[in-house]
Amino acid sequence: MKIICKNCKKEIEAGSSFCTYCGTKNSSCDTECAVSTASRPRINRTLRLIFIITGAILAFVTLIFVLNANLLFPWQRGARKNKQVILEYAAEHYPDAQVIEEHYNSAKILIWNTLGDAIVFKLNDVEFNISAEAGKILIDGFPKARACAQFDKIIQDNFLEPRGISAMTDYIFVDNYYEIYPYTGSLDVGIKSVDHGSTPREVGWFYDFYKYWKKEGAFLTSYSVHLYIITDHKSMYHLDYDSNSEFPNESAFYSAFVPG
């Protein structure tokens, strides 16, 4: 851009401080420089305020998250105590166990809540929970979880699978879990099978299971077994017996099945 020198009337560059012909100071430079300086982009005050407010909200949310995750709110005092006793108990009894999940029910309500809290651990591929209430251990789930794994191996892995038997099995423990003790209680075993035979005798393996479990389940205080079969004729038969039941032979065993 060119301007006219006020002294010699020749064209010079607009940004020149002095005329390159006569040396006269270019008086327009100060004005233009001032305008240029004034026109430099500035951070919008509204945008800056938005950034400040957003940052404050994020910091507040982060603080709330950290306080809640570490159970640092006043009403979470009971949960903090339960967490402490659970971790101390686990360190003493299961030092190699790893924490999988944490559930703090008492931290979700107000200070007078006395609900139990639980932490899920994993030890030797067995997942179990330990819970506490009012600062005292309530449930040690490891004996039960280990028993489930043992029974899966005894029944599923050692009996059903080697024989190529496809059956649905479930195990129900009958115990008072509000006591801390090694598992020595009772067990309900339910086996339901859909088979192509016409009668339980034709299925064949139920009597083998009776003899097998009579031996393998002898370590239990007591047990109950519930056998169900659905045949290809859509008929259902079932047999319930317990650790005190005795069948003198295979014929007596299958005769004990009842329809329905």
C-alpha positions as CSV (number, residue, x, y, z in Angstrom):
1,M,0.0,0.0,0.0
2,K,1.3,3.4,-1.0
3,I,0.8,6.8,0.7
4,I,1.8,10.4,-0.3
5,C,4.6,12.2,1.7
6,K,3.1,15.4,3.1
7,N,6.4,17.3,2.4
8,C,7.6,16.2,-1.0
9,K,4.4,14.7,-2.3
10,K,6.0,11.5,-3.5
11,E,4.7,8.0,-3.0
12,I,6.2,6.0,-0.2
13,E,5.3,2.7,1.6
14,A,2.6,3.2,4.2
15,G,4.6,1.4,6.9
16,S,7.7,3.6,6.5
17,S,8.6,5.8,9.4
18,F,10.4,8.3,7.3
19,C,10.1,9.4,3.7
20,T,12.7,7.7,1.6
21,Y,13.0,10.9,-0.6
22,C,13.1,13.8,1.8
23,G,13.5,12.2,5.1
24,T,10.3,13.7,6.6
25,K,8.8,11.7,9.4
26,N,5.7,9.9,8.3
27,S,3.1,11.2,10.8
28,S,0.5,8.6,9.7
29,C,2.6,5.7,11.1
30,D,1.7,6.3,14.7
31,T,-2.0,6.3,13.9
32,E,-1.8,3.2,11.8
33,C,0.3,1.4,14.3
34,A,-2.0,2.3,17.0
35,V,-5.0,1.0,15.0
36,S,-3.1,-2.2,14.1
37,T,-2.3,-2.7,17.8
38,A,-5.9,-2.1,18.8
39,S,-7.2,-4.5,16.2
40,R,-5.2,-7.5,17.4
41,P,-7.4,-10.5,18.3
42,R,-8.3,-10.8,21.9
43,I,-9.8,-13.8,23.7
44,N,-13.5,-13.3,24.0
45,R,-14.5,-12.7,27.6
46,T,-17.6,-14.7,27.3
47,L,-15.7,-17.7,25.9
48,R,-13.1,-17.3,28.7
49,L,-15.9,-17.3,31.3
50,I,-17.3,-20.5,29.7
51,F,-13.9,-22.2,29.9
52,I,-13.6,-21.2,33.6
53,I,-17.1,-22.4,34.5
54,T,-16.6,-25.7,32.6
55,G,-13.3,-26.3,34.2
56,A,-14.8,-25.7,37.7
57,I,-17.6,-28.1,37.0
58,L,-15.2,-30.8,35.8
59,A,-13.0,-30.3,38.9
60,F,-16.1,-30.5,41.1
61,V,-17.4,-33.7,39.4
62,T,-13.9,-35.2,39.6
63,L,-13.7,-34.4,43.3
64,I,-17.1,-35.9,44.0
65,F,-16.1,-39.1,42.1
66,V,-12.8,-39.4,44.0
67,L,-14.5,-38.8,47.4
68,N,-17.3,-41.4,46.5
69,A,-14.8,-44.0,45.2
70,N,-12.8,-43.7,48.4
71,L,-15.8,-43.7,50.6
72,L,-14.8,-40.3,52.1
73,F,-18.3,-38.8,52.5
74,P,-19.5,-38.6,56.2
75,W,-22.4,-40.9,55.5
76,Q,-20.0,-43.5,54.1
77,R,-18.3,-44.0,57.4
78,G,-19.9,-47.4,57.9
79,A,-18.9,-48.6,54.5
80,R,-15.3,-47.5,55.1
81,K,-15.3,-49.6,58.3
82,N,-16.8,-52.6,56.5
83,K,-14.2,-52.3,53.7
84,Q,-11.4,-52.2,56.2
85,V,-12.5,-55.3,58.1
86,I,-13.1,-57.2,54.9
87,L,-9.7,-56.4,53.5
88,E,-8.0,-57.2,56.8
89,Y,-9.9,-60.5,57.0
90,A,-9.0,-61.4,53.4
91,A,-5.3,-60.5,54.0
92,E,-5.3,-62.9,57.0
93,H,-7.2,-65.8,55.5
94,Y,-6.7,-65.5,51.8
95,P,-3.5,-63.4,51.3
96,D,-3.2,-64.4,47.6
97,A,-6.8,-63.4,46.7
98,Q,-7.4,-60.6,44.2
99,V,-10.2,-58.1,44.4
100,I,-12.6,-58.4,41.5
101,E,-15.6,-56.2,42.4
102,E,-16.7,-54.0,45.3
103,H,-20.3,-53.5,46.4
104,Y,-21.0,-50.9,49.1
105,N,-24.8,-50.9,49.7
106,S,-24.5,-49.0,52.9
107,A,-22.8,-46.1,51.1
108,K,-25.8,-45.5,48.9
109,I,-28.2,-44.3,51.6
110,L,-27.9,-42.1,54.6
111,I,-25.8,-42.6,57.7
112,W,-28.3,-44.7,59.6
113,N,-28.2,-47.4,56.9
114,T,-27.0,-50.8,58.3
115,L,-27.0,-52.8,55.1
116,G,-24.0,-55.1,54.5
117,D,-21.2,-54.4,52.1
118,A,-19.3,-57.0,50.1
119,I,-16.1,-57.4,48.1
120,V,-15.7,-60.1,45.5
121,F,-12.4,-61.9,45.4
122,K,-10.7,-64.5,43.2
123,L,-8.4,-67.2,44.4
124,N,-7.2,-70.2,42.4
125,D,-9.9,-69.6,39.8
126,V,-12.6,-69.6,42.5
127,E,-14.6,-66.3,42.8
128,F,-16.2,-65.6,46.2
129,N,-17.4,-62.7,48.3
130,I,-16.8,-61.6,51.8
131,S,-19.3,-59.3,53.3
132,A,-19.5,-57.3,56.5
133,E,-22.1,-55.4,58.4
134,A,-21.6,-52.9,61.2
135,G,-17.9,-53.4,61.1
136,K,-18.1,-57.2,61.6
137,I,-17.6,-60.0,59.1
138,L,-21.0,-61.4,58.1
139,I,-20.3,-64.0,55.3
140,D,-17.1,-65.7,54.1
141,G,-18.2,-67.1,50.7
142,F,-15.0,-69.0,50.0
143,P,-16.0,-72.3,51.5
144,K,-19.2,-72.3,49.6
145,A,-17.6,-71.3,46.3
146,R,-14.8,-73.8,46.7
147,A,-17.4,-76.5,47.4
148,C,-19.3,-75.6,44.3
149,A,-16.2,-76.0,42.3
150,Q,-15.4,-79.3,43.9
151,F,-18.9,-80.6,43.3
152,D,-18.7,-79.5,39.7
153,K,-15.6,-81.6,39.3
154,I,-17.0,-84.6,41.2
155,I,-20.3,-84.7,39.3
156,Q,-19.8,-82.9,36.0
157,D,-16.1,-83.5,35.2
158,N,-15.7,-87.0,36.8
159,F,-19.0,-88.6,36.2
160,L,-21.2,-86.9,33.5
161,E,-18.5,-85.9,30.9
162,P,-16.5,-89.1,30.8
163,R,-19.7,-91.0,30.1
164,G,-20.8,-88.5,27.4
165,I,-23.9,-87.6,29.3
166,S,-25.6,-84.4,28.6
167,A,-27.5,-83.3,31.6
168,M,-28.4,-80.1,33.3
169,T,-27.1,-80.0,36.9
170,D,-27.5,-77.5,39.7
171,Y,-26.4,-77.5,43.3
172,I,-28.3,-75.9,46.1
173,F,-26.5,-75.4,49.5
174,V,-28.6,-75.7,52.6
175,D,-26.7,-73.8,55.3
176,N,-26.8,-70.8,57.6
177,Y,-24.3,-68.5,55.9
178,Y,-24.4,-66.0,58.7
179,E,-21.7,-68.1,60.4
180,I,-18.1,-68.3,59.5
181,Y,-16.9,-71.9,59.2
182,P,-15.4,-74.4,56.8
183,Y,-18.1,-75.9,54.6
184,T,-19.3,-79.2,56.1
185,G,-23.0,-78.7,55.6
186,S,-25.8,-80.2,53.5
187,L,-26.2,-80.3,49.7
188,D,-29.1,-80.6,47.4
189,V,-28.2,-82.0,44.0
190,G,-30.7,-81.7,41.2
191,I,-30.1,-83.5,37.8
192,K,-32.5,-83.1,35.0
193,S,-32.0,-85.1,31.8
194,V,-33.8,-85.2,28.4
195,D,-33.1,-88.7,27.0
196,H,-34.3,-90.8,24.1
197,G,-35.2,-93.7,26.3
198,S,-38.7,-94.6,27.2
199,T,-38.2,-95.2,30.9
200,P,-35.5,-94.3,33.5
201,R,-34.2,-97.9,33.4
202,E,-33.6,-97.6,29.6
203,V,-31.6,-94.4,30.3
204,G,-29.4,-96.6,32.3
205,W,-26.9,-94.3,34.0
206,F,-29.1,-93.1,37.0
207,Y,-28.3,-96.2,39.0
208,D,-24.6,-95.8,38.3
209,F,-24.8,-92.2,39.6
210,Y,-26.6,-93.4,42.7
211,K,-23.7,-95.8,43.5
212,Y,-21.1,-93.2,42.5
213,W,-22.5,-90.4,44.7
214,K,-23.0,-92.8,47.6
215,K,-19.3,-93.0,47.7
216,E,-18.2,-89.6,46.6
217,G,-20.8,-87.7,48.7
218,A,-20.0,-89.6,51.9
219,F,-18.0,-86.7,53.3
220,L,-21.1,-84.5,53.6
221,T,-23.1,-84.2,56.7
222,S,-26.2,-85.0,54.6
223,Y,-27.4,-84.6,51.1
224,S,-30.6,-84.8,49.0
225,V,-30.7,-85.9,45.4
226,H,-33.5,-85.1,42.9
227,L,-33.4,-87.0,39.6
228,Y,-35.6,-86.0,36.7
229,I,-36.0,-87.4,33.2
230,I,-38.0,-86.4,30.2
231,T,-38.3,-89.2,27.7
232,D,-38.9,-89.1,24.0
233,H,-42.6,-89.7,24.7
234,K,-42.7,-86.4,26.7
235,S,-43.2,-88.3,29.9
236,M,-41.5,-87.2,33.1
237,Y,-40.2,-89.4,35.9
238,H,-38.5,-88.3,39.0
239,L,-36.9,-89.8,42.1
240,D,-36.0,-88.1,45.3
241,Y,-33.7,-89.7,47.9
242,D,-31.2,-88.6,50.5
243,S,-28.1,-89.8,52.2
244,N,-30.0,-92.2,54.4
245,S,-31.8,-93.9,51.4
246,E,-30.7,-97.5,50.6
247,F,-31.6,-99.4,47.4
248,P,-30.6,-103.1,47.6
249,N,-30.3,-103.4,43.8
250,E,-30.8,-101.8,40.5
251,S,-34.4,-103.0,40.1
252,A,-35.4,-101.5,43.5
253,F,-33.8,-98.3,42.5
254,Y,-35.6,-97.9,39.2
255,S,-38.9,-99.0,40.8
256,A,-38.7,-96.0,43.1
257,F,-39.1,-93.6,40.2
258,V,-42.6,-92.1,39.9
259,P,-44.2,-90.4,36.9
260,G,-45.1,-86.8,36.8
